[in-house]
Each structure stands twice: as structure tokens, then as C-alpha cells.
């Protein structure tokens, strides 16, 4: 990993913004949550609220529901989506900020309580001590 990122670092890759979750040195893989635009965030949140009322869904195992709504300045109300963190290859182009403490706590809690891959959970635990 060329650029050093820490827990909650906000970085760009292509046209998108991401939050650094962790790094696996043996596979040289960066795990990150993609910060979605407001419209997509609103639609995803609405979809999750409907699914919460439907007992056939175990939301912790459904990748499409693996996100938190951010409160950090510049991203307030937008989703940090980590449901594809183990499928999406990203590189750190520019690190330009950090999410706030509340978002750090919520993101870590959601990741560790979700059905994401054990490697992502391990990297989050290691990185976000």
C-alpha cells in the first residue's frame, strides 16, 4: 500500500469517495466502504426500512443492507456501503479527511455485527483498536 491510511480515512478512487476499513498485506487488498450519493443513500435506506418490517430477511446476512448513514460534515445523510468491500478492488489515490467519532463507532459496530467476510472483520478489528 503506497499511501498510509488509518481507521476512517476518507480517500478517492476514480470519481468515488471511500472510507478505509483495513488492509490485508498478504493479498495486498484494501477494504473500503463506498460513500454513496444522496439519492442512492435515500433509496437504500428506504429499502432497508421496508425490509425490516418483513420477517423473511436476516438483514445482517444481506450484503445490500451492509451500510451506515453518516453524520460527518460533507457526508451527512449519505450511506457508507461496505456490502461489496470484499469484491471491489480499490486503490488509494488521495486521502483527504476523516469521518467523525460517531461514524467510526457505528461503522465498526455494523461491520463486526454483519455477515461480511471474516477477513474484513479481522482487518477492522486490527486497524480500529
ChimeraX attribute file (.defattr): number of C-alpha atoms within 10 A of each C-alpha:
attribute: neighborCount
match mode: 1-to-1
recipient: residues
	/A:1	12
	/A:2	7
	/A:3	9
	/A:4	8
	/A:5	21
	/A:6	15
	/A:7	18
	/A:8	25
	/A:9	19
	/A:10	23
	/A:11	23
	/A:12	18
	/A:13	15
	/A:14	11
	/A:15	5
	/A:16	11
	/A:17	21
	/A:18	24
	/A:19	27
	/A:20	24
	/A:21	29
	/A:22	25
	/A:23	22
	/A:24	14
	/A:25	9
	/A:26	6
	/A:27	7
	/A:28	9
	/A:29	17
	/A:30	22
	/A:31	26
	/A:32	30
	/A:33	26
	/A:34	25
	/A:35	25
	/A:36	21
	/A:37	15
	/A:38	14
	/A:39	10
	/A:40	13
	/A:41	21
	/A:42	16
	/A:43	11
	/A:44	19
	/A:45	18
	/A:46	11
	/A:47	13
	/A:48	18
	/A:49	12
	/A:50	10
	/A:51	15
	/A:52	12
	/A:53	9
	/A:54	10
	/A:55	8
	/A:56	8
	/A:57	12
	/A:58	13
	/A:59	16
	/A:60	16
	/A:61	14
	/A:62	13
	/A:63	16
	/A:64	15
	/A:65	20
	/A:66	25
	/A:67	26
	/A:68	23
	/A:69	20
	/A:70	22
	/A:71	16
	/A:72	16
	/A:73	10
	/A:74	9
	/A:75	16
	/A:76	11
	/A:77	18
	/A:78	23
	/A:79	25
	/A:80	24
	/A:81	24
	/A:82	29
	/A:83	23
	/A:84	17
	/A:85	21
	/A:86	17
	/A:87	9
	/A:88	14
	/A:89	12
	/A:90	16
	/A:91	17
	/A:92	20
	/A:93	12
	/A:94	14
	/A:95	19
	/A:96	10
	/A:97	11
	/A:98	19
	/A:99	20
	/A:100	14
	/A:101	12
	/A:102	12
	/A:103	18
	/A:104	19
	/A:105	12
	/A:106	14
	/A:107	26
	/A:108	21
	/A:109	13
	/A:110	16
	/A:111	22
	/A:112	17
	/A:113	13
	/A:114	22
	/A:115	17
	/A:116	21
	/A:117	14
	/A:118	12
	/A:119	14
	/A:120	22
	/A:121	19
	/A:122	15
	/A:123	16
	/A:124	22
	/A:125	15
	/A:126	13
	/A:127	16
	/A:128	15
	/A:129	7
